[in-house]
């Protein structure tokens, strides 16, 4: 194995300059380095696919957040899946498929003292495909599950609205809400996404924010108001939903993709007094807080995948590490349809 490893080259994408607005090619630097044998207790992984998520834009900014920013010159942070190609740790064998946070690089070496922090864990491809482990069974699925179930606390018969409904988190939220017996209304961009959300995922309705005012769609499809809102976009859509909430409504703040590339201050909710009037609650969800319970959600949703109650759509971009700078902005233009995944190598 050592002789084979000496021929491998690790291609990496590093943050060169913090972006102002939408990230461009100028924000990245590509580097290469030799691949070495893992140290005692360590593991070496060949990265197969990376999860591209809106949260990555926030990780590029300097300043206090729920997680330290990516440093200038560091490999860009990213979740992913891969296969173990060398191991000096009895918990991982060559050939094991794994998930974790490899970053945007072709090979990931995890030292013994970094194993816990890295999130490295074995995955079972009988429960889901590699790309499903980056979607419903991965960080987006965990975000949707715990955000809805723990923060949103949906009850049968309630109306649940989710923005970014055709995206990674949104598709999971809506399907779980239907399983819980709720009326589910999605918000998505374009007729194809809205049709898929309703006909394939089983949402009761979907509002196309590109076709007209969201407030009109909410009035039509949520005549009895909104009990739970899962917010992935922020901005004007959040205000439109706040104007329709019921008493004791729950608003889950997962993301604000409409604001991430602003060069002016982030727009906060103007209709926040609706929370007061309706005795409602708005709470943020950071998925890492639930890491010790991921296995519970994974087991439940793997069952839904198996029995057909849940579907998982991924939009896979080919091209390896070199394609990363061009693929990431797809998240902010709505060009992706489903969970955005970057294929790094063949399995």
N, C-alpha and C positions, 0 to 999 in steps of 0.2 A: 504493500500500500504506500509506503514512504516514497518509493521510486515514482509511482504514479502521481502522487501529490506534488512532487517537485516540478512537474510539467504544467501544473495548473496556474492560471493567472486570475486574480480577483479584480473584476471591473467594478468600480465604485462611482457613485454620484454624490458629490459633497456640496454643501451649501457654501457658495462663494461670497454672496452679497445678499443682505436681507432685502426682500422685495418691497417696492412701494406700489401698491395696487396689485394687478394680476402678475403672478410670477412669469418670467420670460427665460429664454435660454441663457441670458446674461447672469442669472442668479446661481448658475450651477457650474461646477468644475468636475471633470471626469479624471479619475486617477486609476492607476494599476499598481498592484503589489503581488508578490509571490504568495502562494498558499502554503502554509506550514502544517505539520502534524499538530494535533491538539496536545496541550500539556496534560499532566496528570489530573485526572478527574474531569477533563474537558471533552468537548464534542465539536466536530466539524460538520457543517451542513451545506449541501448544495441547494441554493435557493431555486425554487421552481416557479413561484408566482408571488406577487406582491399585491397587497390591498391598497388602493388609492382612495383616500377619504377626505372629505372637506376639512376635518380637524387638522390635517397636515398644514393647511395654510396658517392656522393659528400658531402651530409649533415653530414656524419660521420667524415669528415676531419676537423682538426683544421685550422683556417685561415680565411681571409677575403673572402667573397663571396656575392652573391645576397641575401643570407638569413643566419642568424647566425647558426653555427654548432650545432648539438645535443650535449648537455653537457654530460660529464661522469656521469652516474647514472640516467640520464633522460630516460623517456619512449621514445623509438625510434619513430621519426616522421613518420607519414604515413597518407595519405588520406584514406577515407573510407565512408561506408554507414551504417546506422543503423536505429533503431526504438526507438522513445521516450517511456520510461517506467515510467517516473515521471516528472512532470513539475510544476514550480511555475512562469511560464511566459505565459502571455495570447497569445503570438504569436505562441506557440507550444503546441499541445495537445497530450495526451497519445495516441499512435497508429500512430502518424505522422512518415512517413519515411523521413530521413534527410541525407544530405551529409555534409562533413566537414573534419577536420583534427584530428581524434580521437587519432592517434598514435597506436602503436602495443599493444593493451590491449582489454580486453573483455567488459569493461564498461567505459563510458566516461562522466564525470561530467563537465558541462560547467557553470561556475558562470556568473552572470549578466554582470560583467565588462569585461568578456572575450568573450562575444558572437560575437562581430564584428570581433575581431582578429582571432577567431576560424574558420571563414568561414562557420559557421553552417547555413544551409538553407534547407527548405523543398523541397522534390522532388516529382514529380508526376509519379507514376508507369504506368500511361496510356501512357506516352511519351516514356518510355523505361523500360527495366527490371533493377533490382538492379545492375547486372554486367555491363549493358550498361551505367548506370550512373557513372561507374568507367572507362569507355572506351570512346566511341564516345561522350557521354553527360557529361563526366567528364574532369579531368585535361588533359589527353592525347588528347582528342578531341578538347578542347579549345586551347591547344598548337598547334596542327596541323592546326586548322582553322585560328587563328590569325597570326601564323607564315607564312602560305602560303598567305593568303589574304592581310594582312597588310604589311608584309615585302617583300614577294615574288611578290605580285601584278601580278599574272598570266594573260595572255591575250590569247584569243582563237587562236588556231593554234600553240602556242609556245610549246616547248619541256620541260617537267618538269621531273627531275630525283629525286628520293627519296631513300635514303638508310634506312636500317632497315624496308623495305617495308611491311613485314608481322607482324611487331610489332604494338603496340598500336597507336603511333603517325603516323607511316608510312602508315598504312592502311587508316587512315582518310585523310591524305594529298593526297594520290593518288586518292581516290574517289572524293574528292572535286575538284581536278585538272581536272578530267574527266568531272565532271558536268560543269566546266568552259570552256569546249571545247578544252582542251589541249591534246597533245600527252604525255602519261605518261609511263616512264620506271622506274621500281623498281630494287632495289638491295637487295637480300636476301640470306640466307644460306640454301642450300639444295633443291633438286628437288621438294619435296612436298610443301614447302613454295612458291617456284616460280610458280608452277602450280596453286596453290590456288590464288595467287595474280592476275594471268592473267585470269584464267577461272571463278573465283568467284567474284573478285573485278572489273574485266574489264580493268586492266592495258593493255597497248599495248604490253609490253614486260617486262621480268624480267631477270636480270643477276644473275646467281648463283656464288657468290664470292668464294664458296668452290670448284667449278668445273674448274676454270681457271682464267687467268688474267682479272680483271675488265676492264682494258683499252681496251682489245679486244672486250669485250661485248659492251662497249660504242661506239667503232668505228662501230660495226655492227648495233646497235639499235638506235644510235643518229647520223646518217650520216650528218645531217645538224647542228650539235652542240647542246649545252645545253643552254637554256635560263634561267631556274630556277633550282637550286639545293637545296633540303632540306636535310641537313646533320644531321644524328643522330649518326654517328660512328666516324668521324675524321680519323686520321692516313693516311695510303696509299690510301684509297679509296677517301678521299677528294682531295689528290693530283692528282689522276687519272681523277677526274671530272674537276678540275681546268684546266687541259690540254685540255679540250674539250669545254670550255665555249665560248659563242658568245659575241659580243660587247653588252654592257649594261646589261649583265647577272646579276642576283640577286642570292646570295648564303645565305641561312638562316642557321645560326649555332644554332642548337637546343641542340645537345649533342655530346659526343665523347666517346661512350661506349668502343671503342677499347683502350682507354687510362686510364679509370677510376681506374684500379687496377695496373697500372704501379708502379714499385718500383724505376724506373729511371725517369728523367724529362719528362714531357708530350711532345710528338712530335708535333711540329707545322707544318703548311703547307710549303712545300719546293717550290711549284709552285705558291707562292703568287704573283709573278710579272705578272702572267697572268691577275690579277685584273687591273694592270696598263695598260698593252697592250690593253686589251679589255674594258677599262673604266667601269669595273664591280664593283659591290658593295657586300660586305660581312657584314652581320649584325646579331647580336645575338637576340634570342627571349627568354624572361622569362615570362611565362604565367601569373604570378601574376600581371604584369603591366596592364592586360586587365580585371581585376576582375569586374570592373563596367560595362563591356559589355558582360559578360558571357551569360546573358539572351538572348541576340540577337543571338548568335551562337547556343545556346541550342534550341531555337525555330526553327531556320533554319534547323538544323541537325535532330531534332525530325521529322520534315516534310519529310526529305529525308528517314529516317528509315521507316516511315509510308507508303510512296509511293514506297518503294522498290529500290530507287536509291542508298541507302547506306546500307552496311552490317556491322555488329559488331561482331567480333570473340574474345571470351575470353577463356583463359586457366585457369581453376579454380582448385586450389590445396586445398584438404581437410586437416583437422588435427588441425584447430584452432591455437591459439597463439603459441603453442609448435612447430608447423611446420614451423614457420617463418625463423629460421636460415638455414634450409635446402632448403626452397623455394627461398629465395632471390638470391642465386648464379645462379639459373636457367637463370636469365636475362643475365649473362655474358658468359655463355656457349652456349647460343642460344637454350637451351632445351625447352623453352616455345614456343608455337605456338599460337600467338595472344596475347591479353592483359593479363598479368599475374595477377591473383586475388587470394588472400588467403581467403578461407571461414572460418569465425570465429564461426558462430552459425547459426542455422536454423531461418528462418524468423518467 
